[in-house]
Amino acid sequence: MRGTIGVHTAHCCKWHGCKYGDPDCPVYNGEVEQLYLCEDCYWELEDEEYCRERLIRIEEIKIFKDLNVILMDRNQKEKQL
């Protein structure tokens, strides 16, 4: 594996996985950083619809987290009463 780390860092992705199907991929497993965006990352960045949908999902997650914090805070205050 040591001799192939360079290949993995140049081609594999921590989000999209190992280009070579290696279950021990050091990039996907977080052992080393990837050097470049993979082909799927580039494709996603160029796809305006995908980016728009992803941004909407990110905003929805942020809103959900904010609401969850508010509800947890409210529950804490109710327990104190």
C-alpha contacts under 8 A as a table, 3 or more apart, distances in Angstrom:
res1	aa1	res2	aa2	distance
1	M	4	T	5.34
1	M	5	I	6.57
2	R	5	I	5.60
3	G	6	G	7.30
4	T	7	V	5.31
4	T	8	H	6.54
5	I	8	H	5.11
5	I	9	T	6.16
5	I	26	P	6.92
6	G	9	T	5.16
6	G	10	A	6.19
7	V	10	A	5.31
7	V	11	H	6.25
7	V	12	C	7.99
8	H	11	H	5.29
8	H	12	C	5.10
8	H	18	C	7.30
8	H	19	K	7.77
8	H	25	C	6.89
8	H	26	P	7.06
8	H	27	V	6.48
8	H	34	Q	7.48
9	T	12	C	5.97
9	T	13	C	7.93
9	T	26	P	7.92
9	T	27	V	6.21
9	T	32	V	7.19
9	T	33	E	6.50
9	T	34	Q	4.36
9	T	35	L	5.47
9	T	36	Y	7.65
10	A	34	Q	6.28
10	A	35	L	5.42
10	A	36	Y	6.12
11	H	18	C	7.81
11	H	19	K	6.44
11	H	34	Q	7.57
11	H	35	L	7.98
11	H	36	Y	7.23
11	H	37	L	7.95
11	H	38	C	6.04
12	C	16	H	7.62
12	C	17	G	6.10
12	C	18	C	4.77
12	C	19	K	5.22
12	C	20	Y	7.90
12	C	25	C	7.97
12	C	27	V	6.37
12	C	28	Y	7.21
12	C	34	Q	6.70
12	C	38	C	6.24
13	C	16	H	5.20
13	C	17	G	5.05
13	C	18	C	6.24
13	C	19	K	7.72
13	C	27	V	6.26
13	C	28	Y	6.04
13	C	34	Q	6.32
13	C	37	L	6.98
13	C	38	C	5.82
14	K	17	G	5.66
14	K	18	C	7.90
14	K	27	V	5.61
14	K	28	Y	4.22
14	K	29	N	7.26
14	K	30	G	6.95
14	K	34	Q	7.29
15	W	28	Y	7.10
16	H	28	Y	7.94
16	H	38	C	7.89
16	H	40	D	7.12
16	H	41	C	7.89
17	G	21	G	7.74
17	G	25	C	7.94
17	G	27	V	7.89
17	G	28	Y	5.38
18	C	21	G	5.21
18	C	22	D	6.00
18	C	23	P	7.60
18	C	25	C	5.96
18	C	27	V	7.51
18	C	28	Y	6.31
19	K	22	D	7.80
21	G	25	C	8.00
22	D	25	C	5.28
24	D	28	Y	7.95
24	D	29	N	6.91
25	C	28	Y	5.45
25	C	29	N	6.01
26	P	29	N	5.15
26	P	30	G	6.03
26	P	31	E	4.90
26	P	32	V	5.71
27	V	30	G	5.15
27	V	31	E	5.95
27	V	32	V	5.17
27	V	33	E	5.83
27	V	34	Q	5.93
28	Y	31	E	7.76
30	G	33	E	6.93
34	Q	37	L	7.48
37	L	40	D	7.96
37	L	41	C	5.67
37	L	42	Y	6.53
38	C	41	C	5.20
38	C	42	Y	6.46
39	E	42	Y	5.17
39	E	43	W	6.17
40	D	43	W	4.97
40	D	44	E	6.09
41	C	44	E	5.15
41	C	45	L	6.20
42	Y	45	L	5.13
42	Y	46	E	6.27
43	W	46	E	5.25
43	W	47	D	6.25
44	E	47	D	5.14
44	E	48	E	7.95
44	E	50	Y	6.34
44	E	51	C	6.81
45	L	48	E	7.20
45	L	50	Y	7.86
45	L	51	C	6.48
47	D	50	Y	5.37
47	D	51	C	6.29
48	E	51	C	5.08
48	E	52	R	6.05
49	E	52	R	5.05
49	E	53	E	6.14
50	Y	53	E	5.15
50	Y	54	R	6.03
51	C	54	R	5.02
51	C	55	L	6.05
52	R	55	L	5.17
52	R	56	I	6.24
53	E	56	I	5.09
53	E	57	R	6.26
54	R	57	R	5.03
54	R	58	I	6.14
55	L	58	I	4.99
55	L	59	E	6.17
56	I	59	E	5.12
56	I	60	E	6.14
57	R	60	E	4.94
57	R	61	I	6.14
58	I	61	I	5.10
58	I	62	K	6.26
59	E	62	K	5.03
59	E	63	I	6.16
60	E	63	I	5.08
60	E	64	F	6.06
61	I	64	F	4.98
61	I	65	K	6.09
62	K	65	K	5.12
62	K	66	D	6.15
63	I	66	D	5.06
63	I	67	L	6.12
64	F	67	L	5.11
64	F	68	N	6.02
65	K	68	N	4.97
65	K	69	V	6.21
66	D	69	V	5.18
66	D	70	I	6.32
67	L	70	I	5.04
67	L	71	L	6.12
68	N	71	L	5.10
68	N	72	M	6.05
69	V	72	M	5.11
69	V	73	D	6.06
70	I	73	D	5.09
70	I	74	R	6.10
71	L	74	R	4.97
71	L	75	N	6.11
72	M	75	N	5.07
72	M	76	Q	6.17
73	D	76	Q	5.08
73	D	77	K	6.31
74	R	77	K	5.16
74	R	78	E	6.22
75	N	78	E	5.05
75	N	79	K	6.22
76	Q	79	K	5.22
76	Q	80	Q	6.47
77	K	80	Q	5.15
77	K	81	L	6.64
78	E	81	L	5.32
